[in-house]
Amino acid sequence: MTTFRKVRLEIARGNGYGQYIVIAQYKGKLIHAHTTDSETFDWLNDDSDKVKHQEAKRYAYSLIVNAFNNL
């Protein structure tokens, strides 16, 4: 679990191989967004490489915003 732009981001494995779900509370709604990007799964909670960690947070945040806009 990490925070980007005051939004708490979590990522979990989905139902199949290489399937991941990004979960966040955004503008008062619980949003789930699907991705197959394994680098996001690897780096979202690992800040040992700051650049990759920041890219993963930015990507996960954009998934949440896009999912919210498509409601």
CHARMM internal coordinates of N, CA and C (Angstrom, degrees):
IC EDIT
DIST 1 N 1 CA 1.4310
DIST 1 CA 1 C 1.5287
ANGL 1 N 1 CA 1 C 108.14
DIST 1 C 2 N 1.3326
ANGL 1 CA 1 C 2 N 115.25
DIHE 1 N 1 CA 1 C 2 N 135.86
DIST 2 N 2 CA 1.4543
ANGL 1 C 2 N 2 CA 121.47
DIHE 1 CA 1 C 2 N 2 CA -179.40
DIST 2 CA 2 C 1.5195
ANGL 2 N 2 CA 2 C 108.72
DIHE 1 C 2 N 2 CA 2 C -146.23
DIST 2 C 3 N 1.3041
ANGL 2 CA 2 C 3 N 116.86
DIHE 2 N 2 CA 2 C 3 N 170.55
DIST 3 N 3 CA 1.4611
ANGL 2 C 3 N 3 CA 121.35
DIHE 2 CA 2 C 3 N 3 CA -178.76
DIST 3 CA 3 C 1.5165
ANGL 3 N 3 CA 3 C 110.31
DIHE 2 C 3 N 3 CA 3 C -123.47
DIST 3 C 4 N 1.3338
ANGL 3 CA 3 C 4 N 115.65
DIHE 3 N 3 CA 3 C 4 N 137.91
DIST 4 N 4 CA 1.4596
ANGL 3 C 4 N 4 CA 121.74
DIHE 3 CA 3 C 4 N 4 CA 175.85
DIST 4 CA 4 C 1.5183
ANGL 4 N 4 CA 4 C 106.88
DIHE 3 C 4 N 4 CA 4 C -142.45
DIST 4 C 5 N 1.3394
ANGL 4 CA 4 C 5 N 116.71
DIHE 4 N 4 CA 4 C 5 N 124.03
DIST 5 N 5 CA 1.4640
ANGL 4 C 5 N 5 CA 122.83
DIHE 4 CA 4 C 5 N 5 CA -177.48
DIST 5 CA 5 C 1.5236
ANGL 5 N 5 CA 5 C 111.88
DIHE 4 C 5 N 5 CA 5 C 52.50
DIST 5 C 6 N 1.2975
ANGL 5 CA 5 C 6 N 115.96
DIHE 5 N 5 CA 5 C 6 N 45.60
DIST 6 N 6 CA 1.4699
ANGL 5 C 6 N 6 CA 124.80
DIHE 5 CA 5 C 6 N 6 CA 178.10
DIST 6 CA 6 C 1.5269
ANGL 6 N 6 CA 6 C 113.41
DIHE 5 C 6 N 6 CA 6 C 63.18
DIST 6 C 7 N 1.3223
ANGL 6 CA 6 C 7 N 117.19
DIHE 6 N 6 CA 6 C 7 N 19.08
DIST 7 N 7 CA 1.4643
ANGL 6 C 7 N 7 CA 122.09
DIHE 6 CA 6 C 7 N 7 CA 176.50
DIST 7 CA 7 C 1.5255
ANGL 7 N 7 CA 7 C 107.46
DIHE 6 C 7 N 7 CA 7 C -113.51
DIST 7 C 8 N 1.3357
ANGL 7 CA 7 C 8 N 116.71
DIHE 7 N 7 CA 7 C 8 N 125.44
DIST 8 N 8 CA 1.4608
ANGL 7 C 8 N 8 CA 122.15
DIHE 7 CA 7 C 8 N 8 CA 178.66
DIST 8 CA 8 C 1.5217
ANGL 8 N 8 CA 8 C 109.10
DIHE 7 C 8 N 8 CA 8 C -80.88
DIST 8 C 9 N 1.3148
ANGL 8 CA 8 C 9 N 116.88
DIHE 8 N 8 CA 8 C 9 N 120.32
DIST 9 N 9 CA 1.4602
ANGL 8 C 9 N 9 CA 123.00
DIHE 8 CA 8 C 9 N 9 CA -177.09
DIST 9 CA 9 C 1.5195
ANGL 9 N 9 CA 9 C 110.60
DIHE 8 C 9 N 9 CA 9 C -108.00
DIST 9 C 10 N 1.3246
ANGL 9 CA 9 C 10 N 115.68
DIHE 9 N 9 CA 9 C 10 N 134.15
DIST 10 N 10 CA 1.4621
ANGL 9 C 10 N 10 CA 121.95
DIHE 9 CA 9 C 10 N 10 CA 174.24
DIST 10 CA 10 C 1.5221
ANGL 10 N 10 CA 10 C 107.69
DIHE 9 C 10 N 10 CA 10 C -127.89
DIST 10 C 11 N 1.3140
ANGL 10 CA 10 C 11 N 116.35
DIHE 10 N 10 CA 10 C 11 N 153.99
DIST 11 N 11 CA 1.4649
ANGL 10 C 11 N 11 CA 120.30
DIHE 10 CA 10 C 11 N 11 CA 176.27
DIST 11 CA 11 C 1.5252
ANGL 11 N 11 CA 11 C 107.95
DIHE 10 C 11 N 11 CA 11 C -135.66
DIST 11 C 12 N 1.3244
ANGL 11 CA 11 C 12 N 114.92
DIHE 11 N 11 CA 11 C 12 N 141.44
DIST 12 N 12 CA 1.4679
ANGL 11 C 12 N 12 CA 120.77
DIHE 11 CA 11 C 12 N 12 CA -179.57
DIST 12 CA 12 C 1.5185
ANGL 12 N 12 CA 12 C 108.60
DIHE 11 C 12 N 12 CA 12 C -139.32
DIST 12 C 13 N 1.3108
ANGL 12 CA 12 C 13 N 115.58
DIHE 12 N 12 CA 12 C 13 N 158.54
DIST 13 N 13 CA 1.4654
ANGL 12 C 13 N 13 CA 120.29
DIHE 12 CA 12 C 13 N 13 CA 176.23
DIST 13 CA 13 C 1.5173
ANGL 13 N 13 CA 13 C 109.23
DIHE 12 C 13 N 13 CA 13 C -70.67
DIST 13 C 14 N 1.3263
ANGL 13 CA 13 C 14 N 114.73
DIHE 13 N 13 CA 13 C 14 N 143.24
DIST 14 N 14 CA 1.4560
ANGL 13 C 14 N 14 CA 120.51
DIHE 13 CA 13 C 14 N 14 CA 177.00
DIST 14 CA 14 C 1.5197
ANGL 14 N 14 CA 14 C 110.60
DIHE 13 C 14 N 14 CA 14 C -88.91
DIST 14 C 15 N 1.3302
ANGL 14 CA 14 C 15 N 116.17
DIHE 14 N 14 CA 14 C 15 N -158.84
DIST 15 N 15 CA 1.4620
ANGL 14 C 15 N 15 CA 121.28
DIHE 14 CA 14 C 15 N 15 CA -175.72
DIST 15 CA 15 C 1.5186
ANGL 15 N 15 CA 15 C 114.30
DIHE 14 C 15 N 15 CA 15 C -80.66
DIST 15 C 16 N 1.3054
ANGL 15 CA 15 C 16 N 118.45
DIHE 15 N 15 CA 15 C 16 N -25.53
DIST 16 N 16 CA 1.4599
ANGL 15 C 16 N 16 CA 120.09
DIHE 15 CA 15 C 16 N 16 CA -175.62
DIST 16 CA 16 C 1.5129
ANGL 16 N 16 CA 16 C 112.37
DIHE 15 C 16 N 16 CA 16 C -119.69
DIST 16 C 17 N 1.3157
ANGL 16 CA 16 C 17 N 114.82
DIHE 16 N 16 CA 16 C 17 N 177.92
DIST 17 N 17 CA 1.4585
ANGL 16 C 17 N 17 CA 121.48
DIHE 16 CA 16 C 17 N 17 CA 179.00
DIST 17 CA 17 C 1.5304
ANGL 17 N 17 CA 17 C 109.24
DIHE 16 C 17 N 17 CA 17 C -64.42
DIST 17 C 18 N 1.3184
ANGL 17 CA 17 C 18 N 117.25
DIHE 17 N 17 CA 17 C 18 N 127.01
DIST 18 N 18 CA 1.4565
ANGL 17 C 18 N 18 CA 121.70
DIHE 17 CA 17 C 18 N 18 CA 177.38
DIST 18 CA 18 C 1.5173
ANGL 18 N 18 CA 18 C 114.40
DIHE 17 C 18 N 18 CA 18 C 74.74
DIST 18 C 19 N 1.3101
ANGL 18 CA 18 C 19 N 117.36
DIHE 18 N 18 CA 18 C 19 N 17.73
DIST 19 N 19 CA 1.4661
ANGL 18 C 19 N 19 CA 121.89
DIHE 18 CA 18 C 19 N 19 CA 179.83
DIST 19 CA 19 C 1.5274
ANGL 19 N 19 CA 19 C 108.60
DIHE 18 C 19 N 19 CA 19 C -106.57
DIST 19 C 20 N 1.3211
ANGL 19 CA 19 C 20 N 116.58
DIHE 19 N 19 CA 19 C 20 N 131.21
DIST 20 N 20 CA 1.4547
ANGL 19 C 20 N 20 CA 121.39
DIHE 19 CA 19 C 20 N 20 CA -178.35
DIST 20 CA 20 C 1.5231
ANGL 20 N 20 CA 20 C 109.93
DIHE 19 C 20 N 20 CA 20 C -134.99
DIST 20 C 21 N 1.3264
ANGL 20 CA 20 C 21 N 115.78
DIHE 20 N 20 CA 20 C 21 N 151.14
DIST 21 N 21 CA 1.4513
ANGL 20 C 21 N 21 CA 122.22
DIHE 20 CA 20 C 21 N 21 CA 179.40
DIST 21 CA 21 C 1.5267
ANGL 21 N 21 CA 21 C 108.05
DIHE 20 C 21 N 21 CA 21 C -121.99
DIST 21 C 22 N 1.3346
ANGL 21 CA 21 C 22 N 115.86
DIHE 21 N 21 CA 21 C 22 N 124.70
DIST 22 N 22 CA 1.4633
ANGL 21 C 22 N 22 CA 121.53
DIHE 21 CA 21 C 22 N 22 CA 174.06
DIST 22 CA 22 C 1.5179
ANGL 22 N 22 CA 22 C 106.61
DIHE 21 C 22 N 22 CA 22 C -95.97
DIST 22 C 23 N 1.3278
ANGL 22 CA 22 C 23 N 115.82
DIHE 22 N 22 CA 22 C 23 N 131.23
DIST 23 N 23 CA 1.4619
ANGL 22 C 23 N 23 CA 122.01
DIHE 22 CA 22 C 23 N 23 CA -175.11
DIST 23 CA 23 C 1.5252
ANGL 23 N 23 CA 23 C 108.35
DIHE 22 C 23 N 23 CA 23 C -124.22
DIST 23 C 24 N 1.3468
ANGL 23 CA 23 C 24 N 115.90
DIHE 23 N 23 CA 23 C 24 N 134.88
DIST 24 N 24 CA 1.4607
ANGL 23 C 24 N 24 CA 120.08
DIHE 23 CA 23 C 24 N 24 CA 178.12
DIST 24 CA 24 C 1.5203
ANGL 24 N 24 CA 24 C 110.38
DIHE 23 C 24 N 24 CA 24 C -157.13
DIST 24 C 25 N 1.3140
ANGL 24 CA 24 C 25 N 114.78
DIHE 24 N 24 CA 24 C 25 N 153.26
DIST 25 N 25 CA 1.4586
ANGL 24 C 25 N 25 CA 121.82
DIHE 24 CA 24 C 25 N 25 CA 171.33
DIST 25 CA 25 C 1.5235
ANGL 25 N 25 CA 25 C 105.29
DIHE 24 C 25 N 25 CA 25 C -93.93
DIST 25 C 26 N 1.3336
ANGL 25 CA 25 C 26 N 117.28
DIHE 25 N 25 CA 25 C 26 N 112.83
DIST 26 N 26 CA 1.4623
ANGL 25 C 26 N 26 CA 121.63
DIHE 25 CA 25 C 26 N 26 CA -175.11
DIST 26 CA 26 C 1.5175
ANGL 26 N 26 CA 26 C 109.18
DIHE 25 C 26 N 26 CA 26 C -128.95
DIST 26 C 27 N 1.3281
ANGL 26 CA 26 C 27 N 116.05
DIHE 26 N 26 CA 26 C 27 N 121.85
DIST 27 N 27 CA 1.4668
ANGL 26 C 27 N 27 CA 123.01
DIHE 26 CA 26 C 27 N 27 CA -178.62
DIST 27 CA 27 C 1.5196
ANGL 27 N 27 CA 27 C 112.11
DIHE 26 C 27 N 27 CA 27 C 50.13
DIST 27 C 28 N 1.3251
ANGL 27 CA 27 C 28 N 115.63
DIHE 27 N 27 CA 27 C 28 N 43.02
DIST 28 N 28 CA 1.4500
ANGL 27 C 28 N 28 CA 121.23
DIHE 27 CA 27 C 28 N 28 CA 175.59
DIST 28 CA 28 C 1.5110
ANGL 28 N 28 CA 28 C 115.93
DIHE 27 C 28 N 28 CA 28 C 82.41
DIST 28 C 29 N 1.3216
ANGL 28 CA 28 C 29 N 118.14
DIHE 28 N 28 CA 28 C 29 N 1.73
DIST 29 N 29 CA 1.4627
ANGL 28 C 29 N 29 CA 121.29
DIHE 28 CA 28 C 29 N 29 CA -179.94
DIST 29 CA 29 C 1.5210
ANGL 29 N 29 CA 29 C 110.27
DIHE 28 C 29 N 29 CA 29 C -120.83
DIST 29 C 30 N 1.3192
ANGL 29 CA 29 C 30 N 115.22
DIHE 29 N 29 CA 29 C 30 N 143.01
DIST 30 N 30 CA 1.4618
ANGL 29 C 30 N 30 CA 120.56
DIHE 29 CA 29 C 30 N 30 CA 175.16
DIST 30 CA 30 C 1.5231
ANGL 30 N 30 CA 30 C 108.17
DIHE 29 C 30 N 30 CA 30 C -81.87
DIST 30 C 31 N 1.3211
ANGL 30 CA 30 C 31 N 116.49
DIHE 30 N 30 CA 30 C 31 N 118.73
DIST 31 N 31 CA 1.4640
ANGL 30 C 31 N 31 CA 122.61
DIHE 30 CA 30 C 31 N 31 CA -175.11
DIST 31 CA 31 C 1.5199
ANGL 31 N 31 CA 31 C 109.37
DIHE 30 C 31 N 31 CA 31 C -113.66
DIST 31 C 32 N 1.3327
ANGL 31 CA 31 C 32 N 115.85
DIHE 31 N 31 CA 31 C 32 N 134.15
DIST 32 N 32 CA 1.4695
ANGL 31 C 32 N 32 CA 123.14
DIHE 31 CA 31 C 32 N 32 CA 173.21
DIST 32 CA 32 C 1.5203
ANGL 32 N 32 CA 32 C 107.32
DIHE 31 C 32 N 32 CA 32 C -116.81
DIST 32 C 33 N 1.3209
ANGL 32 CA 32 C 33 N 116.90
DIHE 32 N 32 CA 32 C 33 N 132.34
DIST 33 N 33 CA 1.4656
ANGL 32 C 33 N 33 CA 121.32
DIHE 32 CA 32 C 33 N 33 CA 178.54
DIST 33 CA 33 C 1.5271
ANGL 33 N 33 CA 33 C 108.91
DIHE 32 C 33 N 33 CA 33 C -131.28
DIST 33 C 34 N 1.3127
ANGL 33 CA 33 C 34 N 115.79
DIHE 33 N 33 CA 33 C 34 N 136.46
DIST 34 N 34 CA 1.4592
ANGL 33 C 34 N 34 CA 122.96
DIHE 33 CA 33 C 34 N 34 CA -177.99
DIST 34 CA 34 C 1.5277
ANGL 34 N 34 CA 34 C 110.30
DIHE 33 C 34 N 34 CA 34 C -90.48
DIST 34 C 35 N 1.3261
ANGL 34 CA 34 C 35 N 116.31
DIHE 34 N 34 CA 34 C 35 N 141.91
DIST 35 N 35 CA 1.4625
ANGL 34 C 35 N 35 CA 121.09
DIHE 34 CA 34 C 35 N 35 CA 173.98
DIST 35 CA 35 C 1.5304
ANGL 35 N 35 CA 35 C 109.59
DIHE 34 C 35 N 35 CA 35 C -148.62
DIST 35 C 36 N 1.3119
ANGL 35 CA 35 C 36 N 115.34
DIHE 35 N 35 CA 35 C 36 N 158.40
DIST 36 N 36 CA 1.4667
ANGL 35 C 36 N 36 CA 121.27
DIHE 35 CA 35 C 36 N 36 CA 173.27
DIST 36 CA 36 C 1.5265
ANGL 36 N 36 CA 36 C 110.29
DIHE 35 C 36 N 36 CA 36 C -116.21
DIST 36 C 37 N 1.3178
ANGL 36 CA 36 C 37 N 116.92
DIHE 36 N 36 CA 36 C 37 N 11.60
DIST 37 N 37 CA 1.4579
ANGL 36 C 37 N 37 CA 121.85
DIHE 36 CA 36 C 37 N 37 CA -177.86
DIST 37 CA 37 C 1.5324
ANGL 37 N 37 CA 37 C 110.27
DIHE 36 C 37 N 37 CA 37 C -81.32
DIST 37 C 38 N 1.3203
ANGL 37 CA 37 C 38 N 115.91
DIHE 37 N 37 CA 37 C 38 N 101.95
DIST 38 N 38 CA 1.4694
ANGL 37 C 38 N 38 CA 120.54
DIHE 37 CA 37 C 38 N 38 CA -176.89
DIST 38 CA 38 C 1.5310
ANGL 38 N 38 CA 38 C 111.99
DIHE 37 C 38 N 38 CA 38 C -70.16
DIST 38 C 39 N 1.3300
ANGL 38 CA 38 C 39 N 117.95
DIHE 38 N 38 CA 38 C 39 N -25.95
DIST 39 N 39 CA 1.4625
ANGL 38 C 39 N 39 CA 119.54
DIHE 38 CA 38 C 39 N 39 CA 177.69
DIST 39 CA 39 C 1.5280
ANGL 39 N 39 CA 39 C 110.84
DIHE 38 C 39 N 39 CA 39 C -65.00
DIST 39 C 40 N 1.3158
ANGL 39 CA 39 C 40 N 116.83
DIHE 39 N 39 CA 39 C 40 N -35.64
DIST 40 N 40 CA 1.4579
ANGL 39 C 40 N 40 CA 119.70
DIHE 39 CA 39 C 40 N 40 CA 175.80
DIST 40 CA 40 C 1.5158
ANGL 40 N 40 CA 40 C 109.67
DIHE 39 C 40 N 40 CA 40 C -63.33
DIST 40 C 41 N 1.3247
ANGL 40 CA 40 C 41 N 116.98
DIHE 40 N 40 CA 40 C 41 N -43.67
DIST 41 N 41 CA 1.4662
ANGL 40 C 41 N 41 CA 120.88
DIHE 40 CA 40 C 41 N 41 CA 177.92
DIST 41 CA 41 C 1.5294
ANGL 41 N 41 CA 41 C 110.35
DIHE 40 C 41 N 41 CA 41 C -61.19
DIST 41 C 42 N 1.3287
ANGL 41 CA 41 C 42 N 116.81
DIHE 41 N 41 CA 41 C 42 N -42.23
DIST 42 N 42 CA 1.4650
ANGL 41 C 42 N 42 CA 121.12
DIHE 41 CA 41 C 42 N 42 CA -177.84
DIST 42 CA 42 C 1.5282
ANGL 42 N 42 CA 42 C 112.77
DIHE 41 C 42 N 42 CA 42 C -67.74
DIST 42 C 43 N 1.3298
ANGL 42 CA 42 C 43 N 117.65
DIHE 42 N 42 CA 42 C 43 N -41.10
DIST 43 N 43 CA 1.4550
ANGL 42 C 43 N 43 CA 121.00
DIHE 42 CA 42 C 43 N 43 CA -168.15
DIST 43 CA 43 C 1.5185
ANGL 43 N 43 CA 43 C 115.00
DIHE 42 C 43 N 43 CA 43 C -103.84
DIST 43 C 44 N 1.3212
ANGL 43 CA 43 C 44 N 119.50
DIHE 43 N 43 CA 43 C 44 N -11.23
DIST 44 N 44 CA 1.4661
ANGL 43 C 44 N 44 CA 119.71
DIHE 43 CA 43 C 44 N 44 CA -176.44
DIST 44 CA 44 C 1.5281
ANGL 44 N 44 CA 44 C 111.78
DIHE 43 C 44 N 44 CA 44 C -61.72
DIST 44 C 45 N 1.3094
ANGL 44 CA 44 C 45 N 118.13
DIHE 44 N 44 CA 44 C 45 N -37.86
DIST 45 N 45 CA 1.4650
ANGL 44 C 45 N 45 CA 121.22
DIHE 44 CA 44 C 45 N 45 CA -178.42
DIST 45 CA 45 C 1.5289
ANGL 45 N 45 CA 45 C 113.20
DIHE 44 C 45 N 45 CA 45 C -105.59
DIST 45 C 46 N 1.3272
ANGL 45 CA 45 C 46 N 117.30
DIHE 45 N 45 CA 45 C 46 N 3.48
DIST 46 N 46 CA 1.4654
ANGL 45 C 46 N 46 CA 121.72
DIHE 45 CA 45 C 46 N 46 CA -177.95
DIST 46 CA 46 C 1.5246
ANGL 46 N 46 CA 46 C 109.17
DIHE 45 C 46 N 46 CA 46 C -115.24
DIST 46 C 47 N 1.3091
ANGL 46 CA 46 C 47 N 117.41
DIHE 46 N 46 CA 46 C 47 N 109.40
DIST 47 N 47 CA 1.4639
ANGL 46 C 47 N 47 CA 120.12
DIHE 46 CA 46 C 47 N 47 CA -177.59
DIST 47 CA 47 C 1.5291
ANGL 47 N 47 CA 47 C 113.54
DIHE 46 C 47 N 47 CA 47 C -100.83
DIST 47 C 48 N 1.3295
ANGL 47 CA 47 C 48 N 117.41
DIHE 47 N 47 CA 47 C 48 N 24.30
DIST 48 N 48 CA 1.4597
ANGL 47 C 48 N 48 CA 120.17
DIHE 47 CA 47 C 48 N 48 CA 178.61
DIST 48 CA 48 C 1.5328
ANGL 48 N 48 CA 48 C 111.33
DIHE 47 C 48 N 48 CA 48 C -69.42
DIST 48 C 49 N 1.3258
ANGL 48 CA 48 C 49 N 118.03
DIHE 48 N 48 CA 48 C 49 N -28.74
DIST 49 N 49 CA 1.4609
ANGL 48 C 49 N 49 CA 122.54
DIHE 48 CA 48 C 49 N 49 CA 172.73
DIST 49 CA 49 C 1.5341
ANGL 49 N 49 CA 49 C 106.02
DIHE 48 C 49 N 49 CA 49 C -115.89
DIST 49 C 50 N 1.3218
ANGL 49 CA 49 C 50 N 116.13
DIHE 49 N 49 CA 49 C 50 N 103.61
DIST 50 N 50 CA 1.4711
ANGL 49 C 50 N 50 CA 121.60
DIHE 49 CA 49 C 50 N 50 CA -172.31
DIST 50 CA 50 C 1.5225
ANGL 50 N 50 CA 50 C 112.41
DIHE 49 C 50 N 50 CA 50 C -60.91
DIST 50 C 51 N 1.3159
ANGL 50 CA 50 C 51 N 118.52
DIHE 50 N 50 CA 50 C 51 N -37.22
DIST 51 N 51 CA 1.4671
ANGL 50 C 51 N 51 CA 121.51
DIHE 50 CA 50 C 51 N 51 CA -177.80
DIST 51 CA 51 C 1.5292
ANGL 51 N 51 CA 51 C 110.47
DIHE 50 C 51 N 51 CA 51 C -66.96
DIST 51 C 52 N 1.3170
ANGL 51 CA 51 C 52 N 117.16
DIHE 51 N 51 CA 51 C 52 N -48.66
DIST 52 N 52 CA 1.4628
ANGL 51 C 52 N 52 CA 120.74
DIHE 51 CA 51 C 52 N 52 CA -179.81
DIST 52 CA 52 C 1.5274
ANGL 52 N 52 CA 52 C 110.89
DIHE 51 C 52 N 52 CA 52 C -66.56
DIST 52 C 53 N 1.3268
ANGL 52 CA 52 C 53 N 116.72
DIHE 52 N 52 CA 52 C 53 N -36.35
DIST 53 N 53 CA 1.4610
ANGL 52 C 53 N 53 CA 121.27
DIHE 52 CA 52 C 53 N 53 CA 177.72
DIST 53 CA 53 C 1.5359
ANGL 53 N 53 CA 53 C 109.84
DIHE 52 C 53 N 53 CA 53 C -62.82
DIST 53 C 54 N 1.3190
ANGL 53 CA 53 C 54 N 116.76
DIHE 53 N 53 CA 53 C 54 N -44.22
DIST 54 N 54 CA 1.4634
ANGL 53 C 54 N 54 CA 121.25
DIHE 53 CA 53 C 54 N 54 CA -179.91
DIST 54 CA 54 C 1.5332
ANGL 54 N 54 CA 54 C 110.67
DIHE 53 C 54 N 54 CA 54 C -65.81
DIST 54 C 55 N 1.3235
ANGL 54 CA 54 C 55 N 117.64
DIHE 54 N 54 CA 54 C 55 N -40.79
DIST 55 N 55 CA 1.4700
ANGL 54 C 55 N 55 CA 121.00
DIHE 54 CA 54 C 55 N 55 CA 177.72
DIST 55 CA 55 C 1.5285
ANGL 55 N 55 CA 55 C 110.91
DIHE 54 C 55 N 55 CA 55 C -63.14
DIST 55 C 56 N 1.3214
ANGL 55 CA 55 C 56 N 117.10
DIHE 55 N 55 CA 55 C 56 N -40.78
DIST 56 N 56 CA 1.4649
ANGL 55 C 56 N 56 CA 120.93
DIHE 55 CA 55 C 56 N 56 CA 178.96
DIST 56 CA 56 C 1.5221
ANGL 56 N 56 CA 56 C 110.74
DIHE 55 C 56 N 56 CA 56 C -64.79
DIST 56 C 57 N 1.3277
ANGL 56 CA 56 C 57 N 117.11
DIHE 56 N 56 CA 56 C 57 N -41.14
DIST 57 N 57 CA 1.4655
ANGL 56 C 57 N 57 CA 120.17
DIHE 56 CA 56 C 57 N 57 CA 178.16
DIST 57 CA 57 C 1.5215
ANGL 57 N 57 CA 57 C 110.76
DIHE 56 C 57 N 57 CA 57 C -64.52
DIST 57 C 58 N 1.3213
ANGL 57 CA 57 C 58 N 116.26
DIHE 57 N 57 CA 57 C 58 N -43.53
DIST 58 N 58 CA 1.4677
ANGL 57 C 58 N 58 CA 120.60
DIHE 57 CA 57 C 58 N 58 CA -179.78
DIST 58 CA 58 C 1.5262
ANGL 58 N 58 CA 58 C 110.51
DIHE 57 C 58 N 58 CA 58 C -62.56
DIST 58 C 59 N 1.3305
ANGL 58 CA 58 C 59 N 117.66
DIHE 58 N 58 CA 58 C 59 N -43.67
DIST 59 N 59 CA 1.4605
ANGL 58 C 59 N 59 CA 122.06
DIHE 58 CA 58 C 59 N 59 CA 179.82
DIST 59 CA 59 C 1.5271
ANGL 59 N 59 CA 59 C 111.23
DIHE 58 C 59 N 59 CA 59 C -64.89
DIST 59 C 60 N 1.3324
ANGL 59 CA 59 C 60 N 117.18
DIHE 59 N 59 CA 59 C 60 N -45.28
DIST 60 N 60 CA 1.4598
ANGL 59 C 60 N 60 CA 121.08
DIHE 59 CA 59 C 60 N 60 CA -179.86
DIST 60 CA 60 C 1.5281
ANGL 60 N 60 CA 60 C 110.52
DIHE 59 C 60 N 60 CA 60 C -63.82
DIST 60 C 61 N 1.3136
ANGL 60 CA 60 C 61 N 117.15
DIHE 60 N 60 CA 60 C 61 N -40.60
DIST 61 N 61 CA 1.4609
ANGL 60 C 61 N 61 CA 121.44
DIHE 60 CA 60 C 61 N 61 CA 177.86
DIST 61 CA 61 C 1.5268
ANGL 61 N 61 CA 61 C 110.80
DIHE 60 C 61 N 61 CA 61 C -62.28
DIST 61 C 62 N 1.3198
ANGL 61 CA 61 C 62 N 116.78
DIHE 61 N 61 CA 61 C 62 N -42.90
DIST 62 N 62 CA 1.4721
ANGL 61 C 62 N 62 CA 119.67
DIHE 61 CA 61 C 62 N 62 CA 179.67
DIST 62 CA 62 C 1.5258
ANGL 62 N 62 CA 62 C 111.40
DIHE 61 C 62 N 62 CA 62 C -65.14
DIST 62 C 63 N 1.3372
ANGL 62 CA 62 C 63 N 117.35
DIHE 62 N 62 CA 62 C 63 N -35.72
DIST 63 N 63 CA 1.4654
ANGL 62 C 63 N 63 CA 120.18
DIHE 62 CA 62 C 63 N 63 CA 175.05
DIST 63 CA 63 C 1.5253
ANGL 63 N 63 CA 63 C 110.90
DIHE 62 C 63 N 63 CA 63 C -60.72
DIST 63 C 64 N 1.3251
ANGL 63 CA 63 C 64 N 116.52
DIHE 63 N 63 CA 63 C 64 N -43.93
DIST 64 N 64 CA 1.4595
ANGL 63 C 64 N 64 CA 121.19
DIHE 63 CA 63 C 64 N 64 CA -178.90
DIST 64 CA 64 C 1.5291
ANGL 64 N 64 CA 64 C 110.39
DIHE 63 C 64 N 64 CA 64 C -65.39
DIST 64 C 65 N 1.3107
ANGL 64 CA 64 C 65 N 117.52
DIHE 64 N 64 CA 64 C 65 N -45.32
DIST 65 N 65 CA 1.4630
ANGL 64 C 65 N 65 CA 120.93
DIHE 64 CA 64 C 65 N 65 CA 179.63
DIST 65 CA 65 C 1.5227
ANGL 65 N 65 CA 65 C 111.04
DIHE 64 C 65 N 65 CA 65 C -61.77
DIST 65 C 66 N 1.3284
ANGL 65 CA 65 C 66 N 116.97
DIHE 65 N 65 CA 65 C 66 N -43.57
DIST 66 N 66 CA 1.4692
ANGL 65 C 66 N 66 CA 120.33
DIHE 65 CA 65 C 66 N 66 CA 178.91
DIST 66 CA 66 C 1.5340
ANGL 66 N 66 CA 66 C 111.44
DIHE 65 C 66 N 66 CA 66 C -64.61
DIST 66 C 67 N 1.3229
ANGL 66 CA 66 C 67 N 117.22
DIHE 66 N 66 CA 66 C 67 N -40.70
DIST 67 N 67 CA 1.4601
ANGL 66 C 67 N 67 CA 120.62
DIHE 66 CA 66 C 67 N 67 CA 178.00
DIST 67 CA 67 C 1.5251
ANGL 67 N 67 CA 67 C 110.37
DIHE 66 C 67 N 67 CA 67 C -64.51
DIST 67 C 68 N 1.3178
ANGL 67 CA 67 C 68 N 117.16
DIHE 67 N 67 CA 67 C 68 N -39.89
DIST 68 N 68 CA 1.4586
ANGL 67 C 68 N 68 CA 121.00
DIHE 67 CA 67 C 68 N 68 CA 178.33
DIST 68 CA 68 C 1.5251
ANGL 68 N 68 CA 68 C 110.69
DIHE 67 C 68 N 68 CA 68 C -64.53
DIST 68 C 69 N 1.3289
ANGL 68 CA 68 C 69 N 116.83
DIHE 68 N 68 CA 68 C 69 N -42.39
DIST 69 N 69 CA 1.4699
ANGL 68 C 69 N 69 CA 120.84
DIHE 68 CA 68 C 69 N 69 CA -179.63
DIST 69 CA 69 C 1.5256
ANGL 69 N 69 CA 69 C 112.09
DIHE 68 C 69 N 69 CA 69 C -67.58
DIST 69 C 70 N 1.3153
ANGL 69 CA 69 C 70 N 117.95
DIHE 69 N 69 CA 69 C 70 N -22.60
DIST 70 N 70 CA 1.4717
ANGL 69 C 70 N 70 CA 121.67
DIHE 69 CA 69 C 70 N 70 CA -179.40
DIST 70 CA 70 C 1.5312
ANGL 70 N 70 CA 70 C 112.53
DIHE 69 C 70 N 70 CA 70 C -92.40
DIST 70 C 71 N 1.3314
ANGL 70 CA 70 C 71 N 118.73
DIHE 70 N 70 CA 70 C 71 N 4.55
DIST 71 N 71 CA 1.4645
ANGL 70 C 71 N 71 CA 120.58
DIHE 70 CA 70 C 71 N 71 CA 178.53
DIST 71 CA 71 C 1.5189
ANGL 71 N 71 CA 71 C 111.18
DIHE 70 C 71 N 71 CA 71 C -67.09
END
COOR INIT
IC SEED 1 N 1 CA 1 C
IC BUILD
